[in-house]
Amino acid sequence: MNLPLYVQLPWFLGALLFIVGLKGMSSPASARQGILRAGIGMVVAVAATFLVPDLHNLGLMALALALGTVGAWLSAKKVKMTDMPQMVAIYNGMGGGAAAAIAAVELARGEAHGLVTVTLAVIGALIGAVSFTGSCVAFAKLQGLLKKAYRLPAQNVVNVLLALLVVGLGAALVLAENAGPGLILAFFALALLLGLVVTLPIGGADMPVVISLFNAFTGLAVGFEGYVLGSPALIIAGIVVGAAGTLLTQLMAKAMNRPISNILFTPISGAAQGGEAIAGSMKELGAIDAAAMMRYAQKVIIVPGYGMAVAHAQHKVWEMTELLEEAGVEVKFAIHPVAGRMPGHMNVLLAEAGVPYDKIFDLEEINAEFGQADVALIIGANDVVNPTARTDKSSPIYGMPILNADQAQNVIVIKRGKGTGYSGVENALFYTDNCRMLYGDAQPMAGEIIQHLKSM
């Protein structure tokens, strides 16, 4: 369809703003502006869509936009920072579900014509449906609605057979001139089931990569359905999101030293087994001792994890950092790529607390500095500092790059209890001679350390 210039130009502007916005998100310093620009681009693209000639159901479109906008605004204003991963997961799912719904309507109405168009509609429907149900499972796991991973007997065989069956039905849809409703329903039902079956066995340790993967799926699904609808705005937005999500997924998988196929077909569940027995015992210390060790140190590296997020401790941690810096202590933050429950989770929390970006370093930037640190303070992190990943070939996390916290002269771990991390693997660091455990929630423990620091 040849669209008028007053529709094409705003779509082009919206696409340009998407790309500029994504570029801005590459740095924490410019991420806020990037998000705003991309948001403006989306508003422009949506507004221009209403100008397309001979458009039908304008009232329903406006109602859907109003409901979605109000619902998203209210939920985003109320969501806690610790719940941000599950909000991202469910929003990913909504995007994939919308793309699948578009394909379902087009296929049912017989509006998709041509081999390429129908093929892209079916592919978009498949990955959109998988992203929808998979993201819903991810949301339920992160929200605590699903307490454990569920694995079927012969899980990988079931995954492969179900995937082949869905692809076969998709091929039948492509080849059929006028597919009947039974074939369409069977295809979508099995595609939705595939997303559930693949995601249910995956535990919390792999969830950041899964969220990123489904984000890429959603983008690709939207891009394919944009082609079906003849919408350049959807094509560009979908391709940008899909490409960015794919790159991020690859980086996250690399950070865990696990291929994506391994994450999907050999997931680390919360009941991981294996690994050598650990000798020694955990040694406890009090908040006053922890405060003294850091107050009279020259260099402290803080490693935040999901425990800090759960305890809402980021503001207390920053207050503690400021006191240490006033006393002449050099303090840096070390972030593992898969710390938390989504990419960048710890960075977002620290930024919210006001921690300057130049104090936050990723694994490759700071790992060599742990050997010169007097104290490594670990707050609610577990698997990402487990030296077993370097030494124990029988461990499920063997080969995963970790932060070298164990190389610091002293290690302090703030932890609620003696349990394992999400991988289910016991942490050998907690048993080493240079490590001391400070048991309790991160926020009150950080508060106690602050009080002792003020009196020193």
N, C-alpha and C positions, 0 to 999 in steps of 0.2 A: 504494500500500500504506500503510495506517495503522500507523505505528510507535508503540510504547509510549513513554511520557514519559521513561523511563530511558535511551532511546536518543537521543531528540530533544534533551534538555537538554545532554548532553555535546557533541553536534554543534553546538549553538548556542554553547556555551562555546568550542569549538575555533574556530568561525568568528570569534567576537569576538577571540580571541587572534591569529588571522591578521591581522585589520585593525589591532589595536593594535601588533602586531609590525612590520607594514609601515610604520606611522607612525613607529615608532622608527628604522627604517632610513633615514629622510629626513635624518638628521644623523649625522656620524661619531661624535659624542660619545655618542649613544644607540643606535648601530647594533648593538653587541654585545647589549645587553639586548633590542632588537627581535628579533634572530635567535633568542635563547633563548625568548622568549615565543611566537614563531611555531612553534618546534620543539615546545614543550610543547603548543601547540594541535593540532599534527599527531598527537602521541602520544595525546592525549585522543580525537581524532576516530577514529583507527584502533582504539583500545581499545573504543570504543563500537560500532564496526562488528561486532565479535565478539559483541555482545549482541543483534543483530538476530534475531528469531525465525525458525526454519526455515532457518537458514543451512547451506549444504552445503560440503564440502571444507575443513573447518576445519584439518585437518592440513596440507594443501597450502598453505593461506594462511599458517599459522604458519611452515612451512618456507621459503616465499618471503620472508617478513619477516625471518627469521633470516639467510638467505643475503645478502639485500640490505643488512641492517644491518651485518653483519660486513664484507662487502666494501667498503661505503662508508666505514666507520670506518677500516679499515686503509689504504685508498687516500688518504683525507683526511689521515691522520696523516703519511703518507710524502710527499705531494705537495710540491714546492718552490713557493715563492711565485711564481717566474717561470713555473711551469707552471699557475698558477691559471686562466688563460683557457681552456686546453684542457679542464681539469676541468669548468669551468662549461659549456662547449660540449657535452661528452659527457653530462653530467647532464641538460641541456636535452633532448638527443636521447632519453635513456632515458624521460623523462616523455612526450614526444610518441609514442614507440614504444609505451609502455604504453597510452596513450589509443587509438591505432590498433588495438592487439591486442584491447582491450575491444570496440571496434566490430566487429572481425572475428568475434569469438566470438558476439556478439549477433546479427549479421546471418546467420551460418551456422546458428545454432540457431533462427532465426526468432522470437526473443524480443522484438524491437523491433516494436511495433505502433502504428499511427496515423501519419498523414502527417507530423505535426510531429516525433514521436519518431524515425522512420526518417530524415527529412531531417537532423536534428541528428546522428544517428549517422553518417551518410555524410559530412557536413561535418567533424565531429570526426575521422573516419578520414582524410580527405584532408589536413587541415592537420597532423594528428599524424604521418602518414607522411612528409610533406614535411619537417617539423621533424626527424624522426628521421634520415633520410639526409642532409639538409642539415647538421645538427649534426655528423654523423660526418665529413663532408667538412671542416667547419670545424676539428674536432679534428685531423684528419690534416694539414691545412695548418699549424696552430699547433705541432703536435708535430714538424714537419719531415718527415713521411712523404710528403707531397705537396710537392714543391719548387717547383712553378710552377702558374700558372693554365692550365686547359685550355679552349679555346674552340672550339666546333664551327663549321663553315661555316654561314652564315645562322643564327647562334645564336639571335637573337631570334625568328625565324620558327619555329624548332624549339621554343622555349619556349612560344610562343603555341599552336601546333598541339597540342603535347603536353598543355598545360593544358586546351584545349577538348576533347580526347579523354577526359581524365580526368573532366572535368565531365559530359560526355555519358554516360559509363559510370555515374557517380554518380547522374545523373537516372534512368537505366534501373533502378538498384537501388531508388530511391525508388518508382518506378512499378510495379515487379514485385511481385506478391503474395508469391511464394516464389522468391527469386532462387536460381539454381543456383550450384554451387561454381565453375563456369568463369567466370561473370560476376564473382563476388566476387574470385576470384584475379586476373583481368585488371585489375580496378579497383585493387587494392592494388599489383600489380606496377608499373603505370604511375604510380601516385601516388608510390611509392618512387623510381622512375626520375626523376620530375619534380624531386624534391628534389635528386638528384645533378646533373642537367643544369643546373639554375638556379644551383647553388652553385659548381660546378667553375670557372667563368670568373672568379669574384670573387677579387681579390688581397688581400694582407694589409692594405693601407691601409683597406679597407672592412670588415675583419673585426669591429671593435667593434660596428658598426651591425648586421651580420648576426647576431651572437650575440644582441644585444638583440631583434632581430626574431623569431628562432626561439624565444626565451624567451616572447615574447608569443604566438606560435603554440601553444606547448605549453600555456600557461595556458588559452587558448580551447578547445583540444581537450579538455583535462581537464574544463572547465566543461560543454561539450556532452555529453560522455559521462556526466558526473554526472547530467544531466537524464535520459539514457537509462536509467541504473540507478536513478533515483529517490533519489539521494544528495545531500542539501542540503550536506553538508560538501565534497564534490567540486565542486559548483556554485559555492559561495562562494569556495573556494580557487582554482579555475580562473579565475573572473571577476576576482578581485583580482590574480592574477599576470598575466593577460592585459591588464587595463587598465593596470597599472603598466608592463609591458613595452612596450605600445603607446606610452604617453607618453614613456618613455625613448628608444624608437627614434626618435620624432619629434624629440626634443631633440638626439639624436646627429646625425641627418641635418641638422638646422638648423645644428649646430655645424660641419658640413662644407659648408654651403650647397649641399647636393645633395638633391633629392627622393629618396624611397625607390625610386621607379620607376627613377630614373637609376642608383642603386646596383645594382639588380638587373639592369637591361637594358643599362647602359653602364658596367660596372665599371672601376675603375682597376686595371689589372694591374701586376705588377712590371716590366713592360717598356713602360711608358707612353712614348709618343713625343710630340713637339711641344714648343713653347717656343722663345723666342728664344735666340740664342747669348749666353753670358756672358763678358764681358771681364774681364781681370785674372788673378790667380793666388792660390792659397791660401798663406797666410803662417804659418809654424810658430813656436811658442815652447816653452820648457821649463817644467817644473813649478815651478822656483824663481821664474821670472818671473810665472807665474800666481799663485803664493802672494803675491808682493809686490804685485801689482795689487789683489788682494782685501784683503790686510792693511791697506793704506793707503787703502782706499776708505771712503766714508761709507755707501754703500748698495749691496748686492749682491742681485740677483734670480737665483735658481737655477731652471732649467727642466729637469726630469727627463723622460726618455723611455725607450723600451724598452731602449736600450743600458744604462741603469742597472740595469734589472731583470735582463738577461742576465748582467751582471757581478756581481750580488749586492752592489752598491755602496752600498745605501741607508744601512747603518750607518756606513760610512766618511764618507759625505756629511754625515750628522748630526754626527759627531765633528768634521769640518771646520767645520761651521756653529757649533758651540759654541765652538770656538777663535776664530773670527771675532767672535762676539758678545762674548766676554771681552775682545777688543781694542777694543770699542766700535763695531763695524761692524753696521749694521742689515741683517738678512738675511731675505728672504722667498722663498717657493716659489710658482712660477706653474705651474698645471696646465691643460693644454688638454683639452677634453672627450673627445677621441679619442686622447689619448696612451696608448701601450701597446697591448694587444691585447684589452681588454675595458673596459666602462665602470667608471671608478673604480680602474683598475689601479694608477696611480701613488699615489693616495691611500692604498690598502691597504698598499703597500710602505713609504711614509713613516710611516704609523701604526705599522707593525711595528717600525720603527727608533726609535720614540719621539718623532718630530717632533710638537710640539703642534699642535692643529687650528687655532689662531689664527694660525699662520705660513703656512698653506696657503691659496692664493687661486685662484679660477678665472679664466678669461680675461677676463670682463667686469669683475671686481673689480680686477684688477691691470694691465690693459693700458695704462692712462693713466700708470702710474708708471714705465714703462721709460725715458721721456725724462729722468727725474730720477735714474736709476741710474748709478753709476760703472761697474759691471761687470754684465753678464748672463752667467751661467755656464750653458752648455747641455751637459747630460750625456746623450748618446745619443739626443737628439731630432733630427729632421730636417724632415720635411714640415710640422710644426706651427709652424715658425719661418721658413718659406721666403717671403721677400717677393715672390717671383714670383707668389704667389697674389693679390697686390694689383695688380700692374702688367702682367702678361703675359697678354693675352686668349687667346693661342694655347696656353697651358699647360693640361694636364689638371686642375690643381688651382686654376685661376683662380676667384676668388670665395670660396674657403674662408677663413673667418675664421682668422687666425693670431695668435700671441703676438708683440707688437711688440718682440722682442728686438733687432732691428737698430737701434732708436732709442736704445739705451743708449750711453754714451760709449765703452765698450769691450765687446767680446764675446769670450768664451773658449769654444771648443767642444772638449769631450772626445769623441773619436771614434776608433774602432778603425782606420779606413782612409778612403780617399777615395771610397768608393762612394756611390751614391744611396740615398734612403730607399725604403720599400716601394712608393711610387707610381712609382718609376723616374725621378723628375724631379730634375735637378741643382739644388742649393740655391744661389741667388744670394748668400745671406748670407755664405757661406764665402769669397767673393771680394771682399767689401767692405773698405775701408781700415781700418775699426775692428775687424775680426775677426781673431783668431789661433787657430790649430789646435793642440791638444795631443793628439797621436796616442797611442793605447794603450787598453787595457781600463779601464773607469771605476774599478774597485776599486783596482788598483795605482797609477793616476794620482792618485786621491784620497788614497791613502796617502802618496805622495811629497809632495803639497801639504801634508798634515798635518805631516810631518817638517820641512819648510821653515818652516811657520808657527810651530812650536814653537821654532825657533832665531832667530826675528826679535824 
